[in-house]
Amino acid sequence: MADRPAPSPTPSRDPAIARYGIGVVVLVLAIASQYFVPEAVPAARAVYGTLVGDVLIVYALPIAVFALCVGARPLRAWRSHLGHAAAAGLGWYGVMRLLALLITVVLAAIYLAVDPGALKLLERPNPALAQAAGDPWFYVGFSFVVGAFEETLFRGWVFGFWVQRNRDAWIVPAVLSSALFAGVHIYYGTTYGAAAPLIFPTLFLIGFAFAATYRTSGGNLVVPALLHGANDAAAYLTLVSLAVGTAVGWGIALVGALVGLVYYLARSARTDELAP
């Protein structure tokens, strides 16, 4: 009797998915550890209390685990199609920022009607900005380093793993990876409590914009990293000048939305020209 071909592994038994799962778990634990470990183990503050220690634990450790467990395939096209990626990235970022603003306004109106007192929680200082108050220009520059790290992890590996397996089935991985990206920003929940739902939609939609950029450009990570860095840098820039930081942040978003509109209209025109 001829040998039967070996059955393909089911998703639950696929070793690649199992290794990917290890990377995701390590990533979540590494990011979450900075909020809980120093409180539970005071001696750990010697590590977590330094910038180098934070970077090694929060970013370098998950990168090493993903590199070993998943490999470099999701990152191989990290600088591909730069021009196309820039147009798509700006467009997605701008549109998602405006959508996030609309959702935030709607949620704020609901809070005003149901629990207006919860909005006062937003007056609490942002922990990230409070930490940067002593040297805001350093954090403006360091934002781009963090952007590169986080895009490599969340869009490169967490999202890109699934795109490399099936480029067309990207929506669900984009939603899940963006939800994870928003969720690991634990300090917003612990700081703003009942008002935190006003903040997380923006994080989710920005993550989705970067995921869409990765997929549309065939795996480019340079543009998402730069946009991520610019988004964070604008927030830190408000510590130097509230007007300038706000103008830079929303200026990028509005320019991006305009680029997205022009890109959409140009694509629609090409489609009409090709139509019989």
C-alpha positions as CSV (number, residue, x, y, z in Angstrom):
1,M,0.0,0.0,0.0
2,A,1.3,3.4,-0.9
3,D,2.3,5.7,1.9
4,R,-0.3,8.3,2.7
5,P,0.9,11.9,2.8
6,A,1.3,13.3,6.2
7,P,-1.6,15.5,7.2
8,S,-1.0,19.2,7.5
9,P,-0.9,20.4,11.1
10,T,-4.1,21.8,12.5
11,P,-3.8,25.4,13.9
12,S,-3.8,24.2,17.4
13,R,-0.9,21.8,16.7
14,D,1.0,24.0,14.4
15,P,4.5,24.4,16.0
16,A,4.9,27.8,14.3
17,I,1.8,29.2,16.0
18,A,2.9,27.7,19.4
19,R,6.3,29.4,19.1
20,Y,4.5,32.6,18.0
21,G,2.4,32.3,21.2
22,I,5.5,32.2,23.3
23,G,6.7,35.4,21.8
24,V,3.3,37.2,22.4
25,V,3.2,36.0,26.0
26,V,6.7,37.1,26.7
27,L,6.0,40.5,25.1
28,V,2.9,41.1,27.3
29,L,4.6,40.0,30.4
30,A,7.7,42.1,29.7
31,I,5.7,45.2,29.2
32,A,3.4,44.5,32.1
33,S,6.3,43.8,34.4
34,Q,7.4,47.4,34.5
35,Y,4.2,48.3,36.2
36,F,4.0,45.6,38.8
37,V,7.5,44.1,39.5
38,P,9.1,47.2,41.0
39,E,6.2,47.5,43.4
40,A,6.3,43.8,44.4
41,V,10.1,43.5,44.4
42,P,11.7,46.7,45.6
43,A,15.2,45.4,44.7
44,A,14.1,45.3,41.0
45,R,13.8,49.1,41.0
46,A,17.6,49.1,40.5
47,V,17.0,47.7,37.0
48,Y,13.5,49.1,36.1
49,G,14.5,52.5,37.4
50,T,17.0,53.0,34.7
51,L,16.4,53.7,31.0
52,V,18.8,51.0,29.9
53,G,17.1,48.4,32.2
54,D,13.7,49.3,31.0
55,V,14.7,49.0,27.3
56,L,16.4,45.7,27.9
57,I,13.4,44.1,29.7
58,V,10.5,45.7,27.9
59,Y,11.9,45.6,24.3
60,A,15.1,43.7,23.9
61,L,13.9,40.6,25.7
62,P,10.7,40.2,23.6
63,I,12.7,41.0,20.4
64,A,15.2,38.2,21.3
65,V,12.4,35.7,22.0
66,F,10.5,36.5,18.8
67,A,13.8,36.3,16.8
68,L,14.4,32.8,18.2
69,C,10.8,31.6,18.1
70,V,9.5,33.2,14.9
71,G,12.5,34.3,12.9
72,A,13.1,37.3,10.7
73,R,10.6,36.6,7.9
74,P,8.0,39.1,9.0
75,L,10.7,41.8,9.1
76,R,12.4,41.1,5.8
77,A,10.6,43.8,3.8
78,W,11.1,46.4,6.6
79,R,12.1,49.1,4.1
80,S,10.2,48.0,1.0
81,H,8.2,50.4,-1.2
82,L,9.0,53.5,0.8
83,G,7.1,56.0,-1.4
84,H,4.0,53.9,-1.4
85,A,4.3,53.1,2.3
86,A,4.6,56.8,3.1
87,A,1.5,57.7,1.2
88,A,-0.5,54.8,2.6
89,G,0.9,55.4,6.1
90,L,0.0,59.1,6.2
91,G,-3.4,58.4,4.8
92,W,-4.3,55.6,7.3
93,Y,-2.8,57.5,10.2
94,G,-4.7,60.7,9.4
95,V,-8.0,59.1,8.8
96,M,-7.7,56.9,11.9
97,R,-6.8,59.9,14.1
98,L,-9.8,61.8,12.8
99,L,-12.0,58.8,13.4
100,A,-10.6,58.5,16.9
101,L,-11.4,62.2,17.6
102,L,-15.0,61.6,16.5
103,I,-15.3,58.5,18.8
104,T,-13.8,60.4,21.7
105,V,-16.2,63.3,21.2
106,V,-19.2,60.9,21.1
107,L,-17.9,59.1,24.2
108,A,-17.4,62.4,26.0
109,A,-21.0,63.4,25.3
110,I,-22.2,60.0,26.7
111,Y,-20.0,60.6,29.9
112,L,-21.5,64.1,30.3
113,A,-25.0,62.6,30.2
114,V,-24.3,59.5,32.3
115,D,-21.4,60.2,34.6
116,P,-19.9,63.7,34.2
117,G,-17.8,63.3,37.3
118,A,-15.7,60.6,35.6
119,L,-14.4,63.2,33.1
120,K,-12.6,64.9,36.0
121,L,-10.3,61.9,36.1
122,L,-8.7,63.1,32.9
123,E,-7.3,66.0,34.8
124,R,-4.8,63.6,36.4
125,P,-1.3,64.0,35.0
126,N,-0.2,61.6,32.3
127,P,2.5,59.4,33.8
128,A,4.6,59.3,30.6
129,L,4.6,63.0,30.3
130,A,5.2,63.5,34.0
131,Q,8.3,61.2,33.8
132,A,9.6,63.3,30.8
133,A,9.0,66.7,32.4
134,G,12.6,67.1,33.5
135,D,14.1,66.6,30.0
136,P,11.3,66.8,27.4
137,W,13.7,67.2,24.4
138,F,15.4,63.9,25.2
139,Y,12.0,62.1,25.1
140,V,11.0,63.9,21.9
141,G,14.1,62.2,20.3
142,F,13.8,59.0,22.2
143,S,10.2,58.6,20.9
144,F,11.5,57.5,17.5
145,V,13.6,54.8,19.2
146,V,10.5,53.5,21.0
147,G,8.5,53.8,17.8
148,A,11.1,51.5,16.1
149,F,11.0,49.0,18.9
150,E,7.2,48.9,19.2
151,E,6.6,48.7,15.5
152,T,9.1,45.9,15.1
153,L,7.3,44.0,17.8
154,F,3.6,44.8,17.3
155,R,3.4,45.3,13.6
156,G,6.4,43.3,12.5
157,W,6.0,40.2,14.5
158,V,2.6,40.2,16.3
159,F,0.7,41.3,13.2
160,G,3.2,40.5,10.4
161,F,3.3,36.8,11.4
162,W,-0.3,36.3,10.2
163,V,0.1,38.5,7.1
164,Q,3.1,36.4,6.0
165,R,0.9,33.3,6.2
166,N,-2.1,34.8,4.4
167,R,-1.8,38.4,3.1
168,D,-5.5,38.6,2.2
169,A,-6.9,37.6,5.7
170,W,-5.5,40.6,7.5
171,I,-8.4,42.3,9.1
172,V,-8.8,40.0,12.1
173,P,-5.1,40.0,12.9
174,A,-5.0,43.8,12.6
175,V,-7.9,44.1,15.0
176,L,-6.4,41.7,17.5
177,S,-2.9,43.1,17.4
178,S,-4.2,46.6,17.7
179,A,-6.3,45.6,20.7
180,L,-3.2,44.1,22.2
181,F,-1.2,47.2,21.5
182,A,-3.8,49.4,23.2
183,G,-4.3,47.0,26.1
184,V,-0.6,46.9,27.1
185,H,-0.8,50.6,27.8
186,I,-1.9,49.6,31.3
187,Y,-0.9,52.9,32.9
188,Y,-3.8,54.7,31.2
189,G,-6.3,52.4,32.9
190,T,-4.6,52.6,36.3
191,T,-4.3,56.4,36.0
192,Y,-7.6,57.4,34.5
193,G,-9.9,54.6,35.8
194,A,-13.5,55.0,34.6
195,A,-12.4,57.6,32.1
196,A,-9.8,55.4,30.4
197,P,-12.3,54.3,27.6
198,L,-11.9,57.8,26.2
199,I,-8.2,57.1,25.5
200,F,-8.0,53.5,24.4
201,P,-9.9,53.9,21.1
202,T,-7.2,56.3,19.9
203,L,-4.5,53.8,20.7
204,F,-6.4,51.0,19.0
205,L,-7.1,53.0,15.8
206,I,-3.5,54.2,15.6
207,G,-2.3,50.6,15.9
208,F,-4.8,49.6,13.2
209,A,-3.4,52.4,10.9
210,F,0.1,51.1,11.3
211,A,-1.0,47.5,10.7
212,A,-2.8,48.6,7.5
213,T,0.3,50.4,6.4
214,Y,2.5,47.3,6.9
215,R,0.0,45.2,4.9
216,T,-0.5,47.7,2.1
217,S,3.2,48.3,1.6
218,G,4.2,44.6,1.7
219,G,5.8,44.7,5.1
220,N,7.3,48.2,5.4
221,L,8.2,49.1,9.0
222,V,10.1,52.3,8.5
223,V,7.0,54.4,7.8
224,P,5.0,53.1,10.8
225,A,8.0,53.5,13.0
226,L,8.5,57.2,12.0
227,L,4.8,58.0,12.3
228,H,4.7,56.2,15.7
229,G,7.7,58.2,16.8
230,A,6.2,61.5,15.5
231,N,2.9,60.8,17.3
232,D,4.7,60.3,20.6
233,A,7.2,63.1,20.0
234,A,4.3,65.6,19.5
235,A,2.9,64.6,22.9
236,Y,6.3,65.2,24.6
237,L,6.7,68.5,22.6
238,T,3.6,69.8,24.4
239,L,5.9,69.9,27.5
240,V,8.0,72.5,25.7
241,S,5.1,74.4,24.1
242,L,1.5,73.2,24.3
243,A,0.6,75.2,21.2
244,V,3.6,73.8,19.1
245,G,3.1,70.2,20.3
246,T,-0.6,70.3,19.5
247,A,0.0,71.9,16.1
248,V,2.6,69.3,15.2
249,G,0.4,66.4,16.3
250,W,-2.7,67.5,14.6
251,G,-0.8,68.9,11.6
252,I,0.5,65.5,10.8
253,A,-2.9,64.0,11.2
254,L,-4.6,66.5,8.9
255,V,-1.9,66.3,6.3
256,G,-2.2,62.5,6.5
257,A,-6.0,62.7,6.0
258,L,-5.5,64.9,3.0
259,V,-3.0,62.5,1.5
260,G,-5.4,59.6,2.2
261,L,-8.2,61.5,0.4
262,V,-6.0,62.3,-2.6
263,Y,-4.7,58.7,-2.7
264,Y,-8.2,57.3,-2.6
265,L,-9.5,59.7,-5.4
266,A,-6.5,58.9,-7.6
267,R,-7.0,55.2,-7.1
268,S,-10.7,55.5,-7.9
269,A,-9.9,57.4,-11.1
270,R,-7.5,54.7,-12.2
271,T,-10.1,52.1,-11.5
272,D,-12.7,54.0,-13.6
273,E,-10.2,54.3,-16.5
274,L,-9.7,50.5,-16.5
275,A,-13.4,49.8,-16.4
276,P,-14.9,48.6,-19.7
